[in-house]
Amino acid sequence: MTRHDNGVLDDRGPLKAAHEDYDAVVKLTRDLVRIPSRGGIDPYDPVLDYMAAWLTEHALPCRRLAGPAGTTVALACEITGAGRGPHYVLDACLDTAPFGDENAWTYPPTSGEITGGWLHGRGSSDSKVGAAIFAHVAARLQQTADQWSGSVSLLFDVDEHTGAFGGAKAYFEDQPPTRVDGVMIGYPGLDHVVVGGRGVLRARMHVHGVAGHSGASKTTPSAIAKSAMLISRLHEAPLPGPVSSAFPLAAKLTITAITGGEGYSTVPDLCTFNIDVRLTPALGDQAALDLLRSSATDVDAAWPGTQPTHVEVTTRWPAFALAEQEPLRAALLSAAAAAGLSTSAKVAGPSNIGNYLAGFGVPATAGFGVAYRGLHGTDEQIALESIPPVQATYHHALLMLLNPS
């Protein structure tokens, strides 16, 4: 992409480059899909070794990031331009969801089969094609490094589908870069640039009763019955709705698991349930935690002789939404339009790594990528024709961000 005398960037270069790279992107995606890398199930070294070799072959040497156990949780690669400038990160995961029932798949989950313009296989959409596209964007940027300023990093996580996000944590916490101006996460979906998401507060509620024999003449307080009262109270608690068009989603509270008791003859003295609260600007993490604690206190008061309920917080991520003028959001939407796509901004209901990054004050887009089917389900697949415009969008957006004048 070149800059004309009138200062306008020529957006045809990235799309031309993407079409030239198409066969190579498809090959890299297929090769990655054919290497099983299910989170917490398969060894990660094969997929890491393959991607590291590809990067090195394309003059993009990478380093391995270790997690708390000393095992590799991500690959990172840095590309530096001609002068000082902003720093952006392209983030995609190389681990995948489980296969599920392999007999239900039309083609084996690691086949990389191509039929009717669709590439099949687990991880094809989430997000091995994202990694393949980002790798080729980085290679293109490396070739023109004398024409832009700042730096771009690749971050390929293999601890994402476990829910641990070990790669992101190793990069942003254990070895934090001095500055990150934005992160683009390569989740799939052609229609939207995800510019925000509800946050999440997750907690375990440990509810106490008094142990006893279920057949005894004296009845003791059951932790399960007490939990049922607390669950009902939380389920009925009023939660704020949307407050503006910039964040059009309401807060949400869901009980997701419950454990307690054993056999038939014992009154349980402990029952634990998991609660997932989706946060919005109208219900932040502290307000949600106050709701859990006050509800527990009220129920405890109605059950004299029992220990107070303990609220154990396990996850605390804020809601986020990028403003319309945020450079990251504006550049991606503009670049998508230049690539011929009708793409709009979206605040997502589920939480994502963007929420985690918001806790560091790092702006992020948490999804824009190829068209797909069956994400995390049977017959996961991607539309191959959507690869070039997605690659062109990211390439064009970065060049705008790295050439801001």
Helices and strands as residue ranges (DSSP letters): H 12-33, H 45-57, E 63-66, E 72-80, E 87-93, G 102-104, E 114-115, E 118-120, I 124-128, H 129-143, G 145-147, E 151-157, H 166-169, I 170-174, E 182-185, E 192-197, E 199-208, E 212-213, H 223-236, E 252-260, E 266-267, E 270-279, H 285-301, E 310-317, E 320-321, H 327-338, E 344-348, H 353-358, E 364-365, E 372-373, E 381-383, G 384-386, H 387-402
